[in-house]
Amino acid sequence: MEVKLAKSAGFCFGVKRAVDKVYEQIETGKKIYTYGPIIHNEEVVKDLESKGVTVINSLEELKNLKEGCVIIRSHGVPKSVYDILDGNSVEYVDATCPFVKRIHSIVEKESNEGRRVIIIGNEGHPEVMGIMGWSTTPATVIESAEQIDNLHISSDEKLCIVSQTTFNYKKFQDLVDIFRKKGYDVNVANTICNATEERQKEAKEIAASADVMIVVGGAHSSNSFKLYEICKKECAETYFIQTLDDLHLDLPKSVGLVGITAGASTPNNIIEEVQNYVRINF
C-alpha cells in the first residue's frame, strides 16, 4: 500500500509567521495575550496556554486590558481593534497575514471611493469579520448563488468583490461570473492566497487517485474543512481528523493508495504522526 502526503500540507507562511511571533514574545517574559486563538488548531492553542499565553475572546475583555502585549492573529482584525489598543496604550504585535493585510487595503480604498464591498467567504469567520471592519460602506458577505439572487443592488451602485483568502477557488470564480452576467459594475480582486489555491489543487489531484483520503485539521479551521469537501467529491472514503486519536481505520487489503493532506493551521508533528501510523500499521 502506498501512502502519499501532499507537499503543501501543514503551516502556510502566514500561520507559521504568527505562531513564531507568539513564541518569540513568550521569551521576553511579558504577559502575552492573543486576540482570539492565534490559529484554528486546539493543540497549538493548548501548548501556548501552558506557556502562559491568555486568549482574549471579546471586545469587552480587550477594552478592559491595560497591560501586557497583545498578538493580533493571522486572520486579521477590524480597524476598530487597533483603535482600542492605541486608545489604551497597550503594546501589540501585528501578526496579520500580509495577504489578509492586502485585502484590508483594497477594501478601505474601494469603499472610500464609494463602492459597495462584497466579500465572498464564510460569514462569521474571523478573517471575514476583520475584512468587514475596514469598509466605510456597507459590506455584504456572500457564499452562495442564492444569496446573490436575494441581493438588492441599485442600477447605479458600484461594487468591489474580494474573497476570504482560504475560499474555494472554483466556487469564487463561479460566483464572480454570476455578478458579471447580471451586468453589475464590479471591480474584482482575486484575494485567495496562492498557497490555498495550490493546496486545494494538490488535494483534489491526490484524492482523485486515492482509495482513502485523510484530511488533518482543526475543528474550527475553515480552510481544512474546504479541503475535506474537495477531497470528498473525488474520494468517497475521505476522513476529517484533528489528531491521530481521531483516526479509526480498518483498511481492506485492496486499498492501494492512502492520500494525506492537512490544513494551513496543522502543525508538522501531527501530520507526521498520522503519516507514520498509516505507514507502519497498514
Residue, then its C-alpha position, 0 to 999 in steps of 0.5 A: m500500500e502506498v501512502k502519499l502526503a501532499k507537499s503543501a500540507g501543514f503551516c502556510f507562511g502566514v500561520k507559521r509567521a504568527v505562531d513564531k511571533v507568539y513564541e518569540q514574545i513568550e521569551t521576553g517574559k511579558k504577559i502575552y495575550t492573543y486576540g482570539p486563538i492565534i490559529h484554528n488548531e486546539e493543540v497549538v492553542k493548548d501548548l501556548e496556554s501552558k506557556g502562559v499565553t491568555v486568549i482574549n475572546s471579546l471586545e469587552e475583555l480587550k477594552n478592559l486590558k491595560e497591560g501586557c502585549v497583545i498578538i493580533r492573529s493571522h486572520g486579521v482584525p477590524k480597524s476598530v481593534y487597533d483603535i482600542l489598543d492605541g486608545n489604551s496604550v497597550e503594546y501589540v504585535d501585528a501578526t496579520c497575514p500580509f495577504v489578509k493585510r492586502i485585502h484590508s487595503i483594497v477594501e478601505k480604498e474601494s469603499n472610500e471611493g464609494r463602492r459597495v464591498i462584497i466579500i465572498g467567504n464564510e460569514g462569521h469567520p474571523e478573517v471575514m469579520g476583520i475584512m468587514g471592519w475596514s469598509t466605510t460602506p456597507a459590506t455584504v458577505i456572500e457564499s452562495a448563488e442564492q444569496i446573490d439572487n436575494l441581493h438588492i443592488s441599485s442600477d447605479e451602485k458600484l461594487c468591489i468583490v474580494s474573497q476570504t483568502t482560504f475560499n474555494y477557488k472554483k466556487f469564487q470564480d463561479l460566483v464572480d461570473i454570476f455578478r458579471k452576467k447580471g451586468y453589475d459594475v464590479n471591480v474584482a480582486n482575486t484575494i485567495c492566497n496562492a498557497t490555498e489555491e495550490r493546496q486545494k489543487e494538490a488535494k483534489e489531484i491526490a484524492a482523485s487517485a486515492d482509495v482513502m483520503i485523510v484530511v488533518g485539521g482543526a475543528h474550527s479551521s475553515n480552510s481544512f474543512k474546504l479541503y475535506e469537501i474537495c477531497k470528498k467529491e473525488c474520494a468517497e472514503t475521505y476522513f476529517i481528523q484533528t489528531l491521530d486519536d481521531l483516526h479509526l481505520d480498518l483498511p481492506k487489503s485492496v486499498g492501494l493508495v492512502g492520500i494525506t493532506a492537512g490544513a494551513s493551521t496543522p502543525n508538522n508533528i501531527i501530520e507526521e504522526v498520522q503519516n507514520y501510523v498509516r505507514i507502519n500499521f497498514 
